[in-house]
Amino acid sequence: MKTSPLLFFLGRPFSPLYSWAMRAREAGYRRGVFRSYHFPVPVVSVGNLTMGGTGKTPMVHYLARLLQQNSFKPAIISRGYGGTAQGPVNIVSDGCSLLLDAKAAGDEPRMLAETLPGVPVLTGIVRRLPAQRAVDLGADVLLLDDGFQHLPIQRDVNLVLFNTDRLAGNSRVFPGGDLREPVAALHRATGFVLTGVYEANRDRAQRFRDLLATKFPGIPTFLTGYEVETLVRLMPSGETVPVAAATVASLKGYGFCGIAHPESFRETVQGIGVDLTGFTGFADHRQYSDSLVERLISTARKTGADFLLTTEKDLVKFSGYAHQLPVPLYGIRMQVLVDEEFTATVLRALRSRRPSS
């Protein structure tokens, strides 16, 4: 999410009021004025303090895989932002079958459901309702996607993510800045995660980690990165098939995406050796209409592209167009790189609360 400095400037006089409201809300939950719900299974929240993308969904994906590999039965609970399904409980996947498409579910829940067989994915505005349904489906751990500000659900692990290239933005609270809450809200976290760390910004990440350690002693900070796991090709049937990244190396491709920070995806595309003939960045959670798809195809053809390339999150929205695409469409699947200390910390916290069998 990009907001102009002018809007931040105009909104600055209202930041203290918004900040006060968020502090009062937190105090209300802490003192029991507002009800919060405790579940019989452990809960992991993945969220952020800033507006815009910090890599929450890739982290949720990583954690779901990690938990499966360690004999947990995770389920993912999401707000379902951008989806048209408005029921109190919307089951995107029950762990066996995909039940909602990207338009109904939202792009991120649908992508998680497609790429995590065996993991139920549910959405709903009042998230305790899909959370309870997930427990009824047999989940023994709940993953809250974008859950830091969702105080009605108590949690055992409360991860706050920061994009290393953007960190805390201008450090002012909305609408005068890009913080969802005052910085003091970070005391609720059980761990900080800096995402997108690589050699060029590692010093910046280390300095921010030192700052967090000073301001919030006792809360660990973990550095994480990304790498391309594979490409996935959209077939005419609407199914996706993994293919090696080398498939498109040195070929001419046209890139596009609808994510919070499109330039980061552009850099990823260039990093796998694609000869990029052009690139279009859209707003996060962009829905693709017939006319927009036609325009993308026309533009790609004019630039001499052999194929289209997008994020895996965007790819799930194209299953209805798969049969009419005149050129191949690929999505890039990313994976999160973490250290052993991070995985050990998460698993230790969850095992301490895991129901005895």
C-alpha positions, 0 to 999 in steps of 0.5 A: 500500500502506497500513500502519498506524503501529502496525504500523510501531511494532511492526516497528521493532525488526526494521528493523536486521536487515532492513536488514542482510540487504538490505545483505549481499544487495547486497554479495553481488551486487556482489562476485560471490558471487551471479551476475548476468546481462549481456544482449546488449541494453540494459536499463532498470529502473524501480523504487522504494525505497518500498513502494506505488505510485510510478507505475512502470507508467505510466513503463514504458508511456511508455518503451516508446512512446518507444523504439518512436518511436525505432526500438527494439524494446522488450520488457517484463519483469514479475514478474506480481504478482497473476497466476495464471500460474506458468510460468518464462516467461509470454508475455502478448503476443508483440507480435502477439497477446494470449495471457493474460488479466488473471487469468493475467497480472496486471492491469498486464502485461495492461494494458501488453500491450493498450495497447502493440501491437508490444511483447512483455510477459512475466512470470516469477519468475526474470526472466532467463528471460522476459528471454532469451525476449524477446531471442529474440523480437527485442527490442533493449531490455528494460524491467524493471517494478519492477526496482530490487531485482531484482539478478540482471539487470544494467542500463544505466539504473536509474531510481528513482521517488518519489511526490511526495506521499509521497517516502520515507515515514517513511524507515525500513526495513521492517518499521518503515517503508515502505522496501524497502532502506536509503537508501544503496541509492540509489547504484545509481540512474542517475536519480531520477524524482519522479512526480505533480508539479503546481503545489501540490507543486512546491516540495516536489519541488524541495526533495527534488530538492535533498536528493537532489543533496546526498546523491547528487551526479552522479545527475540528478533529473527531475520528471514529472507526469500528465494524462488522455490519454483515456477507454476504454469497455468494449464488450459484446464485451469490446473497449475503444474510446477516447472523449473525456473530455468524454463524461462531463463533468457526468454522474453516475458511480460511481468505483472502483479497486484501486490503491495510492493510491485517493484520487489516482484519485478526485481525477483523476475529479473533475478531469475534471468527473464528478459523482461519486455515490460512490466505492469504493477497494480494495486494490492488484491487487484481483480482482473476483468475480461477487458484487463486480461485482454489488455495485458495480453495485447500489451505483452504481444506488442512487446514481443513477449513469449509468455506472461509472468506474475505472482502465485497470488495473482495466478490463482485469479486466472483459472477462468481465463486459462483456456483462452490465453494465447501465451503461457502464464507462469507464477513464481512460488517463493519460499521463506528462509529462516534459521533453526532458532526461529523454528525451535522457538515456535515449536517449543511454544506450541508443544507446551500448549498442545493438547495431550492425546 
